[in-house]
Amino acid sequence: MPSMSDILAVILGGGRGQRLYPLTKLRSKPAVPIAGKYRLIDIPLSNCINSGLFRIDVLTQFNSHSLHRHIAQTYNFDAFHLGFVEILAAEQTPESADWYQGTADAVRKQLFQIRSARAKYVLILAGDHLYRMDYAPMAEFHWNHGADITVAVQPVARQDAPRFGILKRGPDGRITDFVEKPRDPAIQQKFVSRDDENLPFLGSMGIYLFDTEVLIELLTDNPNFDDFGSDIIPHAIKNYSVCGYDFDGYWADIGTIRSFYETNLDLTTANPPFNFYDSEHPIYTHARFLPGSAVEDSLLKDVLLAEGCRIQKAEITHSVVGVRSVIAAGTVIRDSILMGADYYAAEMPDLPPIGIGANCHIEAAIIDKNARIGANVVIRPFPRGVEFTNENWVVQDGIVVVPKNAMIPCGTHIEPSA
């Protein structure tokens, strides 16, 4: 029987993340902070470590400096451990002058390094999902079914079908048909696989386990296939044994500002859908060695509060307050995500301090790291679907987003016109 040591994990971390802009203005999507103190890349890396997978490649390309730094500072195995977390950045070579053209093309351009690992199996993972998964049962499913490729699948709601690869599966577990992100209702209807009216489809989670030789063959024989969901999987089901593995745990695709916002705020509830408190399967991240948060005469309700914060006489409800957040007196924050700061900064005479100034009212906003929000600033939500860009802030799907390092002057009002 094969073992988990026979598997090389490859995490895709190179996309532009345009739907998460401006959070991806200065960083790649997997480097975006989540839950006050983590980054998205911590999720698949922690899942790998907790599953006994210690050989991990991370493929990067766009705005990758902060991602590289985070991985280098966080994921270091000791000298007596055979594992590694290796960054494979996009590069121009004599064989190819192009950057990654898609998920499959990214892996294709790193086949030399993948071959050198001499792993019998390759597990392909995305770097922008929130879930906790032990990959060992999926690997055992793959081996027991004699599959060439195994795709992790989950039930999908009708309204979400245009966002996922939707599939049909036979009684033997083999995938018989696959369509990527179908928008046509007639096509969707052909892929109804479940009796549940709310969740009638089976969708790909973007997690693929390949026999290494099959992966190499598919990528080398089909040089124009750039994406796993659009190209490789639909082609492979005609010629290989491609099976669907059921995953019944929590899983969220954090690909848009709206999904990012709602997923974070879900973590502030008494029983969040994703548990960061699991001591047996922890989520790892960079150790900052910060002091405990100081809260002075404030009202906090349903707040996810990270370490190193200073909060003075504020009212905060249903919000995430990230590391090193500084919130001045008289401020009200509701339904918002504060990512905090990378450092504590001395006050400057011509600029508001990093953090939230006094007597502000902030609702339904995302405040990125190191932002300076002056005193008496008002931010309120816009109707869903509203999108426009201002010099120092943007509105995405009705949510006001203040980018990293931005400055909002004192007295600014960001709200729908009366």
Wavefront OBJ file of the C-alpha trace (Angstrom):
o trace
v 0.000 0.000 0.000
v 1.360 3.453 -0.861
v 1.825 6.033 1.913
v 1.502 9.777 2.337
v 5.279 10.076 1.941
v 4.751 9.105 -1.717
v 2.799 12.327 -2.364
v 4.123 15.728 -3.402
v 1.737 18.610 -2.651
v 1.676 21.488 -5.142
v -0.142 24.648 -4.049
v -1.150 27.123 -6.752
v -0.455 30.636 -5.511
v 0.251 32.789 -8.531
v -2.987 34.376 -9.780
v -3.721 38.098 -9.963
v -6.792 37.779 -7.789
v -8.612 40.551 -9.650
v -11.950 39.783 -7.969
v -10.309 40.461 -4.579
v -8.934 43.842 -5.643
v -7.840 46.112 -3.904
v -6.809 43.541 -1.285
v -4.557 42.126 -4.024
v -3.193 45.494 -5.103
v 0.085 44.916 -3.241
v -0.017 41.164 -2.591
v -0.998 37.872 -4.216
v -4.324 36.293 -3.312
v -2.886 33.566 -1.031
v -1.109 36.286 0.988
v -4.369 38.101 1.842
v -4.932 38.158 5.648
v -7.880 36.271 7.107
v -9.381 35.875 10.599
v -7.312 38.689 12.081
v -3.904 36.968 12.151
v -3.586 34.345 9.399
v -3.071 34.415 5.638
v -4.984 32.335 3.118
v -1.871 30.310 2.242
v -1.759 29.072 5.856
v -4.866 26.956 5.227
v -3.549 24.494 2.597
v -0.071 24.464 4.153
v -1.502 23.584 7.577
v -3.784 20.940 6.029
v -0.749 19.347 4.389
v 1.271 19.281 7.612
v -1.670 17.919 9.608
v -2.187 15.218 6.946
v 1.417 14.018 7.115
v 2.429 15.679 3.854
v 5.819 17.306 4.323
v 6.968 17.775 0.731
v 5.253 20.897 -0.510
v 5.850 23.161 -3.514
v 4.172 26.564 -3.761
v 3.887 27.991 -7.277
v 3.938 31.796 -7.302
v 3.937 34.538 -9.892
v 2.054 37.788 -9.280
v 2.811 40.263 -6.431
v 4.517 37.426 -4.601
v 7.054 39.216 -2.367
v 4.947 39.243 0.814
v 3.879 35.637 0.183
v 7.511 34.521 -0.181
v 8.483 36.377 2.993
v 5.605 34.877 4.989
v 6.417 31.325 3.888
v 10.152 31.787 4.544
v 9.522 33.167 8.038
v 6.923 30.563 8.997
v 7.430 27.136 7.430
v 10.907 25.890 8.316
v 11.397 22.217 9.107
v 14.337 21.131 11.242
v 17.559 19.729 9.791
v 16.574 16.158 10.715
v 13.261 16.311 8.844
v 13.075 15.247 5.206
v 10.261 17.660 4.412
v 10.328 21.080 2.746
v 8.140 23.968 1.700
v 9.711 25.181 -1.538
v 8.717 28.237 -3.538
v 8.693 27.716 -7.313
v 8.403 31.177 -8.827
v 7.464 31.741 -12.449
v 10.554 32.250 -14.583
v 11.585 32.591 -18.171
v 13.634 29.677 -19.493
v 15.129 28.631 -22.833
v 12.095 26.382 -23.271
v 9.489 29.045 -22.432
v 9.531 32.844 -22.361
v 5.922 33.086 -21.123
v 4.606 33.430 -17.594
v 2.015 30.996 -16.230
v -1.055 30.977 -18.475
v -3.313 29.033 -16.109
v -3.354 26.438 -13.345
v -2.256 23.526 -15.535
v 0.307 25.605 -17.388
v 1.838 26.653 -14.055
v 2.391 23.009 -13.149
v 3.623 22.218 -16.662
v 6.313 24.890 -16.415
v 7.567 23.316 -13.167
v 7.584 19.701 -14.316
v 11.368 19.481 -14.001
v 11.177 20.250 -10.275
v 8.146 17.988 -9.847
v 9.965 15.097 -11.527
v 13.017 15.673 -9.331
v 10.912 15.029 -6.201
v 10.383 11.442 -7.465
v 6.945 11.302 -5.883
v 4.495 8.690 -7.178
v 1.543 11.047 -6.711
v 0.967 14.794 -6.960
v -1.737 16.579 -4.975
v -2.809 19.876 -6.590
v -4.266 22.455 -4.189
v -5.547 26.015 -4.438
v -4.236 28.761 -2.194
v -7.473 30.713 -1.663
v -9.947 28.378 0.077
v -10.946 28.099 3.743
v -11.409 24.501 4.901
v -9.858 21.857 7.129
v -9.197 18.566 5.380
v -7.216 15.441 6.114
v -5.926 14.428 2.691
v -5.154 10.850 3.830
v -8.737 9.501 3.331
v -8.773 11.035 -0.157
v -5.458 9.319 -0.944
v -6.794 5.979 0.337
v -9.905 6.439 -1.819
v -7.644 7.078 -4.817
v -5.622 3.928 -4.189
v -8.596 1.688 -3.355
v -10.430 2.711 -6.537
v -7.368 2.325 -8.744
v -7.906 5.871 -9.996
v -5.538 7.772 -12.246
v -7.000 11.071 -11.006
v -9.208 11.831 -8.015
v -11.168 15.070 -7.698
v -12.504 16.239 -4.324
v -16.192 17.147 -4.714
v -18.905 18.815 -2.650
v -22.621 19.563 -3.083
v -23.211 22.894 -4.810
v -26.242 25.195 -4.748
v -27.940 26.166 -8.005
v -26.994 29.827 -7.698
v -23.340 28.869 -7.212
v -23.087 26.584 -10.245
v -21.571 29.311 -12.502
v -18.633 29.565 -10.089
v -17.587 25.895 -10.074
v -16.737 22.929 -12.208
v -19.903 20.793 -12.163
v -19.751 17.029 -12.723
v -21.732 13.815 -13.111
v -20.553 10.651 -11.353
v -21.394 6.994 -11.879
v -22.201 4.365 -9.206
v -18.567 3.197 -9.266
v -17.329 6.658 -8.276
v -15.996 7.503 -11.739
v -16.726 10.940 -13.152
v -18.598 10.569 -16.433
v -19.050 14.211 -17.448
v -17.649 17.577 -16.419
v -18.377 21.192 -17.317
v -16.539 24.252 -16.033
v -18.607 27.140 -14.607
v -21.839 26.586 -16.584
v -24.103 29.644 -16.890
v -26.702 28.214 -19.275
v -29.633 26.803 -17.205
v -30.205 24.134 -19.849
v -26.642 22.866 -19.442
v -26.920 23.065 -15.669
v -30.068 20.926 -15.723
v -28.165 18.096 -17.427
v -25.778 17.984 -14.470
v -28.316 17.648 -11.647
v -26.887 14.818 -9.539
v -28.673 15.056 -6.206
v -32.279 14.971 -4.973
v -31.627 17.950 -2.697
v -33.361 20.971 -4.276
v -31.057 23.371 -2.417
v -27.861 21.538 -3.382
v -28.643 19.723 -6.646
v -25.116 19.618 -8.114
v -21.744 18.065 -7.378
v -18.920 20.555 -7.795
v -15.157 20.295 -7.950
v -13.281 21.832 -5.010
v -10.183 22.402 -7.137
v -8.332 19.645 -5.259
v -6.828 16.991 -7.552
v -4.738 13.910 -6.765
v -2.830 12.610 -9.815
v -0.674 9.626 -10.470
v 2.505 11.505 -11.365
v 3.024 9.751 -14.683
v -0.564 10.511 -15.703
v -0.092 14.184 -14.805
v 3.116 14.407 -16.821
v 1.514 12.660 -19.794
v -1.529 14.951 -19.794
v 0.541 18.123 -19.554
v 3.165 17.180 -22.139
v 0.786 15.634 -24.680
v -1.603 18.598 -24.547
v 0.559 21.754 -24.578
v -2.463 23.981 -25.268
v -4.325 22.852 -22.153
v -3.717 25.680 -19.690
v -6.309 25.026 -16.967
v -7.207 21.950 -14.921
v -10.928 22.667 -14.672
v -11.516 23.876 -18.221
v -9.107 21.618 -20.101
v -7.355 18.780 -18.278
v -10.219 17.179 -16.304
v -12.842 17.225 -19.137
v -10.263 15.648 -21.456
v -9.011 13.124 -18.888
v -12.417 11.587 -18.110
v -12.510 10.250 -21.698
v -9.221 8.365 -21.443
v -8.398 7.818 -17.765
v -10.045 6.643 -14.575
v -11.122 9.903 -12.928
v -13.013 9.488 -9.641
v -14.876 11.902 -7.386
v -14.128 11.856 -3.646
v -16.856 13.245 -1.360
v -15.784 15.852 1.197
v -18.510 16.686 3.703
v -16.768 19.331 5.821
v -16.893 23.112 5.690
v -15.319 24.628 2.572
v -15.457 28.210 1.313
v -14.062 29.593 -1.930
v -12.768 33.059 -1.013
v -12.530 34.471 -4.509
v -14.513 37.713 -4.300
v -14.734 40.678 -1.945
v -18.274 39.640 -0.967
v -17.286 36.028 -0.148
v -14.179 37.231 1.693
v -16.242 39.680 3.730
v -19.006 37.230 4.633
v -16.617 34.366 5.414
v -14.616 36.519 7.833
v -17.689 37.823 9.622
v -19.018 34.272 9.990
v -15.968 33.626 12.182
v -17.156 36.152 14.780
v -20.234 34.138 15.797
v -20.493 31.955 18.906
v -20.370 28.759 16.818
v -18.417 29.667 13.685
v -18.668 27.302 10.703
v -14.874 26.997 10.647
v -13.090 26.200 13.915
v -9.703 27.850 14.410
v -9.593 26.378 17.940
v -8.982 22.756 16.895
v -5.893 21.803 18.905
v -5.416 18.488 17.086
v -5.418 20.089 13.629
v -4.158 23.636 14.184
v -3.807 26.304 11.543
v -0.210 27.509 11.582
v 1.000 31.013 10.847
v 3.896 33.385 11.496
v 4.659 33.709 15.229
v 4.703 37.428 16.051
v 5.310 37.398 19.838
v 2.901 40.282 20.421
v 1.491 41.395 23.782
v -2.094 40.672 24.725
v -4.719 43.121 23.492
v -5.598 46.008 25.820
v -9.288 46.989 25.894
v -10.239 50.112 27.879
v -13.867 50.767 28.892
v -15.271 49.405 25.610
v -18.254 47.349 24.460
v -17.378 44.344 22.301
v -20.028 41.937 21.017
v -19.357 39.093 18.573
v -15.802 40.270 17.913
v -12.852 38.184 16.726
v -9.970 40.023 18.402
v -6.338 39.307 17.527
v -3.328 40.020 19.719
v -1.387 43.253 20.105
v -4.430 45.582 19.839
v -5.183 48.769 21.769
v -8.856 49.740 22.016
v -10.058 52.823 23.901
v -13.690 53.476 24.856
v -15.056 52.057 21.597
v -18.131 50.078 20.607
v -17.421 47.151 18.286
v -20.029 44.677 17.031
v -19.852 41.669 14.684
v -16.364 42.505 13.433
v -12.851 41.141 12.992
v -10.082 43.180 14.640
v -6.670 42.166 13.299
v -3.211 42.220 14.850
v -1.868 45.558 16.165
v -5.174 47.360 15.551
v -5.365 50.729 17.309
v -8.881 52.152 17.817
v -9.345 55.551 19.436
v -12.071 56.655 21.864
v -15.634 57.326 20.779
v -15.486 55.112 17.689
v -18.281 52.745 16.637
v -17.465 49.778 14.369
v -20.093 47.362 13.054
v -20.000 44.469 10.574
v -16.451 45.305 9.525
v -13.034 43.735 9.032
v -9.962 45.546 10.359
v -6.783 43.839 9.220
v -4.609 45.768 11.673
v -1.014 46.734 11.015
v 2.403 45.271 10.238
v 4.112 47.469 12.847
v 3.534 50.065 15.542
v 4.256 53.514 14.153
v 5.115 56.735 15.948
v 2.646 59.568 15.397
v 3.465 62.029 12.622
v 2.270 65.647 12.762
v 0.868 65.776 9.226
v -0.820 62.345 9.124
v -3.457 60.506 11.139
v -1.874 57.628 13.101
v -2.117 54.102 11.769
v -5.449 52.698 12.918
v -8.914 54.163 13.487
v -9.163 57.726 14.777
v -11.477 59.126 17.453
v -15.252 59.423 17.040
v -15.443 57.450 13.795
v -18.486 55.473 12.636
v -17.589 52.505 10.419
v -20.079 49.976 9.058
v -19.742 47.135 6.544
v -16.172 48.003 5.569
v -12.853 46.253 5.045
v -9.894 48.275 6.323
v -6.632 46.794 5.053
v -3.324 46.819 6.920
v -1.491 50.028 7.862
v -4.439 52.217 6.837
v -4.729 55.615 8.514
v -8.336 56.560 9.285
v -8.565 60.105 10.632
v -10.903 61.316 13.374
v -14.641 61.774 12.726
v -14.635 59.606 9.593
v -17.963 58.024 8.604
v -18.131 54.891 6.430
v -21.477 53.276 5.625
v -22.418 50.469 3.213
v -23.660 50.985 -0.321
v -26.375 48.855 -1.968
v -25.241 45.427 -3.125
v -23.881 45.467 -6.643
v -22.572 49.046 -6.443
v -18.951 49.340 -7.571
v -16.707 52.338 -8.128
v -13.206 53.546 -7.334
v -12.038 56.588 -5.429
v -8.466 57.774 -4.938
v -8.110 56.310 -1.429
v -10.923 53.744 -1.271
v -13.127 51.587 -3.469
v -16.599 50.096 -3.328
v -16.906 46.438 -4.366
v -20.380 44.892 -4.393
v -21.536 47.578 -1.941
v -18.653 47.006 0.492
v -16.263 49.893 1.155
v -12.635 48.724 1.003
v -9.769 50.922 2.213
v -6.549 49.525 0.659
v -3.292 48.804 2.419
v -1.329 51.933 3.454
v -4.193 54.234 2.399
v -5.073 57.420 4.283
v -8.594 58.738 4.865
v -8.495 62.383 6.051
v -10.305 63.528 9.180
v -13.983 64.236 8.731
v -14.359 62.223 5.507
v -17.839 60.776 4.836
v -18.024 57.664 2.630
v -21.687 56.788 2.261
v -24.478 56.691 -0.330
v -25.783 60.124 -1.232
v -29.163 60.978 0.249
l 1 2 3 4 5 6 7 8 9 10 11 12 13 14 15 16 17 18 19 20 21 22 23 24 25 26 27 28 29 30 31 32 33 34 35 36 37 38 39 40 41 42 43 44 45 46 47 48 49 50 51 52 53 54 55 56 57 58 59 60 61 62 63 64 65 66 67 68 69 70 71 72 73 74 75 76 77 78 79 80 81 82 83 84 85 86 87 88 89 90 91 92 93 94 95 96 97 98 99 100 101 102 103 104 105 106 107 108 109 110 111 112 113 114 115 116 117 118 119 120 121 122 123 124 125 126 127 128 129 130 131 132 133 134 135 136 137 138 139 140 141 142 143 144 145 146 147 148 149 150 151 152 153 154 155 156 157 158 159 160 161 162 163 164 165 166 167 168 169 170 171 172 173 174 175 176 177 178 179 180 181 182 183 184 185 186 187 188 189 190 191 192 193 194 195 196 197 198 199 200 201 202 203 204 205 206 207 208 209 210 211 212 213 214 215 216 217 218 219 220 221 222 223 224 225 226 227 228 229 230 231 232 233 234 235 236 237 238 239 240 241 242 243 244 245 246 247 248 249 250 251 252 253 254 255 256 257 258 259 260 261 262 263 264 265 266 267 268 269 270 271 272 273 274 275 276 277 278 279 280 281 282 283 284 285 286 287 288 289 290 291 292 293 294 295 296 297 298 299 300 301 302 303 304 305 306 307 308 309 310 311 312 313 314 315 316 317 318 319 320 321 322 323 324 325 326 327 328 329 330 331 332 333 334 335 336 337 338 339 340 341 342 343 344 345 346 347 348 349 350 351 352 353 354 355 356 357 358 359 360 361 362 363 364 365 366 367 368 369 370 371 372 373 374 375 376 377 378 379 380 381 382 383 384 385 386 387 388 389 390 391 392 393 394 395 396 397 398 399 400 401 402 403 404 405 406 407 408 409 410 411 412 413 414 415 416 417 418
